[in-house]
Structures are given as structure tokens and as C-alpha cells.
Amino acid sequence: MPYIGKSPEFGVRSRFIFAATSSQTSFSGSDANGITLKYVDTAYLDVFQNGVLLKAGTDYTATTGTSVVLTTGASTDDVVSMLVYDVFNVADTVSASSGGSFSGAVAVTGTLTGTTVKGTTSLQSPLIEFTDGDDAIAIADAGIITIKNASSVITSEGGAVTTNITQGLAKCWCCLNGSSTAAIRDSFNTASITDNATGDYTVTATNAMSNINYAKASHSGTSAGSDGNVPVVGGRRGQTQTTTAVRLATNFNADGTSLSDLTEVNIVYLGDLA
């Protein structure tokens, strides 16, 4: 059975047994079993002589914590015994029914089960997983978040990133100003753009796609020209895209014989990241 106080090998009480000599009054040190007499609080000490409970202060005194002194000397071979009850304190506890707070660290070697686990600033673990049937959210120590629902999986960007859902996601997009010195207006997962020449740009993604066969969507616009000059953007002739880079060509000339810088050029990558 469980104990409060000393560990089970010591029990919750200690018994000391002494065989008296003629007229012996003081008992201390090792008893008949080699156990050294000691006690903390006399309120938890019972003294017996030949099985009869003695009265504290009248029949004996105990003030040192290591000895018991009889008022009247014992006879030869009288059995003088002491029962010392362990003193313990259970004040520093957290109620099982009402709950409470731990001010120090708490280590759990088994499974921590509960309907709600909260952290005021953060929850830290090599892997935190919230599971309900086929639905799950897993946060790995590298910061990758995986959200799963039945057969669909969405994994966060960074690390081994993969998207496997029906509708797909845009993995890179860039809106750039291609006139004069080309510059990025706004972007996502875009490392850089390169102004190769008039109407000729290369957009490079930060995180690579899983292969070169990803889909691209583009759009362009300009305030120059007339209604007959439609701005056009497409892949640069003779250039093969890589897992990160796409080369674009733009123009708004009606005859399409030359490239032109445009004030707005957009590109979107669609597919899976590596």
C-alpha cells in the first residue's frame, strides 16, 4: 500500500526495544536490534514498560530527541520500548479534485491525459499532437506544422514541405514593376528578380518546387500605348524553367516584334514544394 512520509522500507513508525539492567533509568543509542533511538516530536512518542503505556512527564521525560529517562529505575530484564511515529507534512500539494498551480517544472514519463492543456506563454515539446479520430494537428520541433483531415494533408512551409490537397496552394508569387530599373512591388516566397534586358525578367523563388513541372499563371499591365497595344507576359522563348527560377518576356507592341518594359508584371507558381 502507498505511504505518506518515510519510504516503505522504513514504515510510518519506528519501534525501539531495550532490555533494562537493574535500576536503569536512561535509554539511548542502539536498541536490542541495533536501531539507534531518535524522535522529533514527543507528541508522537509512546513509551512502554513491560507492555504498559507510561505517562509522559510523570513516568518518564523525553527532551533530547535521542534519549528517554524513566522517573523510577527499571528492574533487570524489564522490556522498555518506544514507538516513534513519523512526522510528515502534506500542505505543499495540488488538489486532485479542485486543481491548482505548479510553480516549478513538472516532468511526466507516461501519458498526460486531459480535455484541455493550456500554456500562458507557450507549450514546448519535441512533438505536440492534437488528435480527434482522423483529424490531427502536429507541431514538430523544427517548427513544421502538419494539419491532417482523413486523406488530405497540409504541411507548413519550411523543412520537408509537401502539400497534398485537392485545391492546391500558390507556393510563390511576385508582383514587380518592370519599367526602368525592375523592382519587386510585393511577393511571397520570392528570393529575387533579375532585370535581364528590356522586357526580360527572371523571378527566383526562395524555397524550391519539387520538380520543374509546376504550373504558372501570369498577368501584366501598363499605362502606356493605346487600346491596340495589349500588354502581354509569357515565358521567355528558348528558356527552361528550374525548380526556383522562371524567365519572363513582356511586350505591348501590336506587331509583337520586340519586347517592352511594363509597369506591372505578375507571376504565380502552383504545385508542391520540395
C-alpha positions as CSV (number, residue, x, y, z in Angstrom):
1,M,0.0,0.0,0.0
2,P,1.2,3.6,-0.5
3,Y,2.8,5.6,2.3
4,I,3.0,9.3,3.2
5,G,6.2,10.1,5.0
6,K,9.1,7.7,5.1
7,S,9.6,5.2,2.3
8,P,8.0,1.8,2.8
9,E,11.3,0.1,3.8
10,F,11.2,2.3,7.0
11,G,7.4,2.4,7.5
12,V,5.4,5.2,9.1
13,R,6.5,4.4,12.6
14,S,9.7,3.1,14.3
15,R,9.9,0.7,17.3
16,F,12.8,0.7,19.7
17,I,13.2,-2.2,22.2
18,F,15.6,-2.1,25.2
19,A,16.3,-4.8,27.8
20,A,16.9,-2.9,31.1
21,T,19.5,-3.5,33.7
22,S,19.0,-3.1,37.4
23,S,17.7,0.4,38.3
24,Q,18.4,1.7,34.8
25,T,16.6,5.0,34.0
26,S,18.2,6.4,30.8
27,F,17.8,4.7,27.5
28,S,19.5,5.9,24.3
29,G,21.7,4.8,21.5
30,S,21.3,1.4,19.8
31,D,18.4,-0.9,21.0
32,A,18.4,-4.7,21.1
33,N,18.0,-4.8,17.3
34,G,20.8,-2.3,16.7
35,I,18.5,0.6,15.8
36,T,19.5,4.0,17.1
37,L,16.8,5.7,19.2
38,K,15.7,9.1,17.8
39,Y,12.5,11.1,17.7
40,V,11.4,14.6,16.5
41,D,8.3,15.5,18.5
42,T,7.4,13.9,21.8
43,A,3.7,14.3,20.9
44,Y,4.3,11.4,18.5
45,L,6.3,9.2,21.0
46,D,4.8,6.4,23.1
47,V,6.9,4.7,25.9
48,F,6.0,1.2,27.3
49,Q,7.5,-0.7,30.2
50,N,6.7,-4.4,30.1
51,G,3.8,-3.6,27.8
52,V,2.3,-0.9,30.0
53,L,1.9,2.5,28.4
54,L,3.8,5.1,30.5
55,K,2.6,8.7,31.1
56,A,4.8,11.4,29.7
57,G,6.1,13.9,32.3
58,T,5.1,11.6,35.1
59,D,6.6,8.2,34.3
60,Y,9.4,9.5,32.0
61,T,10.9,12.5,30.3
62,A,12.0,12.9,26.7
63,T,13.5,16.2,25.7
64,T,16.7,15.4,23.8
65,G,15.4,13.7,20.7
66,T,17.8,10.8,21.3
67,S,17.0,9.5,24.9
68,V,14.2,8.6,27.2
69,V,14.7,8.9,31.0
70,L,12.4,6.9,33.4
71,T,11.3,8.5,36.7
72,T,11.8,5.2,38.5
73,G,14.6,2.9,37.7
74,A,13.7,-0.3,35.9
75,S,14.2,-3.8,37.1
76,T,16.6,-6.3,35.5
77,D,15.3,-7.6,32.1
78,D,12.4,-5.2,32.1
79,V,11.4,-4.5,28.4
80,V,11.3,-0.8,27.8
81,S,10.1,0.0,24.3
82,M,9.3,3.2,22.4
83,L,7.0,3.8,19.4
84,V,8.0,6.8,17.3
85,Y,5.5,7.9,14.7
86,D,6.9,9.7,11.6
87,V,6.1,13.4,11.3
88,F,5.0,14.4,7.7
89,N,3.6,17.5,6.0
90,V,1.2,17.3,3.1
91,A,0.5,21.0,2.8
92,D,2.5,21.6,-0.4
93,T,0.2,19.7,-2.7
94,V,-2.2,20.3,-5.6
95,S,-5.7,19.1,-5.1
96,A,-6.9,16.3,-7.4
97,S,-10.5,17.5,-7.3
98,S,-10.0,21.3,-7.3
99,G,-6.8,21.6,-9.3
100,G,-4.1,24.3,-8.7
101,S,-0.8,25.6,-10.0
102,F,2.8,24.3,-10.0
103,S,5.4,26.9,-9.6
104,G,8.3,24.6,-10.6
105,A,8.9,22.2,-13.5
106,V,6.7,19.1,-13.8
107,A,8.1,16.0,-15.6
108,V,5.8,13.3,-16.9
109,T,7.2,10.0,-18.0
110,G,3.9,8.4,-19.0
111,T,0.9,9.8,-20.9
112,L,-0.6,13.2,-19.8
113,T,-4.3,12.9,-20.5
114,G,-6.8,15.8,-20.4
115,T,-9.5,17.6,-22.4
116,T,-7.7,20.9,-22.2
117,V,-3.9,21.6,-21.9
118,K,-3.0,25.3,-21.7
119,G,0.2,27.4,-21.6
120,T,0.1,31.1,-20.6
121,T,3.1,31.8,-22.9
122,S,4.0,28.7,-24.8
123,L,3.8,24.9,-24.9
124,Q,7.1,23.2,-25.6
125,S,7.7,19.7,-26.7
126,P,9.6,17.8,-29.4
127,L,6.2,16.9,-30.8
128,I,2.8,18.2,-29.8
129,E,-0.1,16.4,-31.4
130,F,-3.8,17.1,-31.1
131,T,-5.8,14.1,-32.4
132,D,-9.5,13.5,-32.8
133,G,-10.3,10.5,-35.0
134,D,-8.8,11.2,-38.4
135,D,-8.2,14.9,-37.7
136,A,-4.8,15.9,-36.3
137,I,-2.5,18.8,-35.8
138,A,1.1,18.0,-35.2
139,I,3.8,20.6,-34.4
140,A,7.4,19.3,-34.9
141,D,10.4,20.7,-33.1
142,A,11.7,22.2,-36.4
143,G,8.5,24.3,-36.4
144,I,6.8,22.4,-39.2
145,I,3.0,22.3,-38.7
146,T,1.1,19.4,-40.2
147,I,-2.7,19.5,-40.4
148,K,-4.4,16.3,-41.4
149,N,-8.0,15.5,-42.3
150,A,-8.7,12.0,-43.5
151,S,-6.7,11.6,-46.7
152,S,-5.7,15.3,-47.1
153,V,-2.5,16.7,-45.6
154,I,-1.4,20.3,-45.4
155,T,2.2,20.8,-44.2
156,S,3.7,24.2,-43.3
157,E,6.4,25.8,-45.4
158,G,9.9,25.1,-44.3
159,G,11.8,21.8,-43.9
160,A,10.3,18.8,-45.7
161,V,7.3,20.7,-47.1
162,T,4.6,19.0,-49.1
163,T,1.0,19.9,-50.0
164,N,-1.4,17.1,-50.8
165,I,-4.9,18.6,-51.1
166,T,-7.4,18.8,-53.9
167,Q,-7.4,22.6,-54.4
168,G,-3.6,23.1,-54.2
169,L,-1.8,26.2,-53.0
170,A,0.2,29.1,-54.5
171,K,3.7,28.4,-53.4
172,C,5.3,31.5,-54.8
173,W,4.0,34.8,-56.3
174,C,5.6,38.1,-57.3
175,C,4.3,41.4,-58.4
176,L,7.1,43.6,-59.9
177,N,7.5,46.9,-61.6
178,G,9.3,46.2,-64.8
179,S,9.8,49.7,-66.0
180,S,13.2,51.4,-65.8
181,T,15.0,49.5,-63.0
182,A,12.9,46.5,-62.2
183,A,11.8,46.2,-58.6
184,I,9.5,43.9,-56.5
185,R,6.2,45.6,-55.5
186,D,5.1,42.7,-53.3
187,S,5.8,39.0,-53.1
188,F,5.6,35.7,-51.3
189,N,8.4,33.1,-51.2
190,T,10.4,35.2,-53.7
191,A,14.2,35.5,-53.2
192,S,14.9,37.9,-56.1
193,I,14.2,39.2,-59.5
194,T,16.7,39.9,-62.3
195,D,16.3,42.5,-65.0
196,N,18.0,40.8,-67.9
197,A,17.1,43.3,-70.6
198,T,14.1,45.3,-71.9
199,G,11.0,43.2,-71.2
200,D,13.1,40.3,-70.0
201,Y,13.0,39.3,-66.3
202,T,13.9,36.3,-64.1
203,V,11.9,35.6,-60.9
204,T,13.6,33.3,-58.4
205,A,11.7,31.6,-55.5
206,T,13.3,31.2,-52.1
207,N,12.0,27.6,-51.5
208,A,12.3,25.3,-54.4
209,M,9.4,23.4,-56.1
210,S,9.5,19.6,-56.0
211,N,10.3,19.4,-59.8
212,I,10.2,21.6,-62.9
213,N,6.7,20.6,-64.0
214,Y,4.8,23.0,-61.8
215,A,2.1,25.3,-63.3
216,K,2.5,29.0,-63.7
217,A,0.0,31.9,-64.1
218,S,0.9,35.4,-65.2
219,H,-0.6,38.8,-65.8
220,S,0.7,42.2,-66.9
221,G,-0.4,45.7,-67.2
222,T,0.8,49.2,-68.4
223,S,-0.5,52.7,-68.7
224,A,1.4,53.4,-71.9
225,G,0.4,52.8,-75.5
226,S,-3.2,52.7,-76.9
227,D,-6.1,50.4,-76.9
228,G,-4.5,48.4,-79.7
229,N,-1.4,47.8,-77.6
230,V,-2.3,44.9,-75.3
231,P,0.3,44.1,-72.6
232,V,1.4,40.5,-72.8
233,V,3.6,38.4,-70.5
234,G,4.8,34.9,-71.1
235,G,7.7,32.5,-70.8
236,R,10.9,33.7,-72.5
237,R,11.5,31.8,-75.7
238,G,14.2,29.2,-75.5
239,Q,14.4,29.3,-71.7
240,T,13.7,26.2,-69.5
241,Q,12.4,26.9,-66.0
242,T,14.2,25.4,-63.0
243,T,12.7,24.4,-59.7
244,T,13.2,28.0,-58.4
245,A,13.5,30.3,-61.5
246,V,11.1,31.4,-64.2
247,R,12.2,33.7,-67.1
248,L,9.5,36.1,-68.4
249,A,9.2,38.2,-71.5
250,T,6.8,41.1,-71.9
251,N,5.6,43.5,-74.6
252,F,2.7,45.6,-75.7
253,N,3.5,46.2,-79.3
254,A,0.7,45.4,-81.7
255,D,3.1,43.6,-84.1
256,G,4.8,41.7,-81.3
257,T,8.2,42.1,-82.9
258,S,10.0,43.5,-79.9
259,L,9.9,43.3,-76.1
260,S,8.8,46.2,-73.8
261,D,9.1,47.0,-70.2
262,L,5.8,47.0,-68.4
263,T,4.8,48.8,-65.2
264,E,3.2,45.7,-63.7
265,V,4.3,42.1,-64.2
266,N,2.8,39.2,-62.1
267,I,3.8,35.5,-61.8
268,V,2.4,32.7,-59.6
269,Y,3.9,29.3,-59.1
270,L,1.4,26.4,-58.4
271,G,2.4,23.0,-57.3
272,D,4.3,21.2,-54.5
273,L,7.4,22.5,-52.7
274,A,10.4,20.2,-52.4
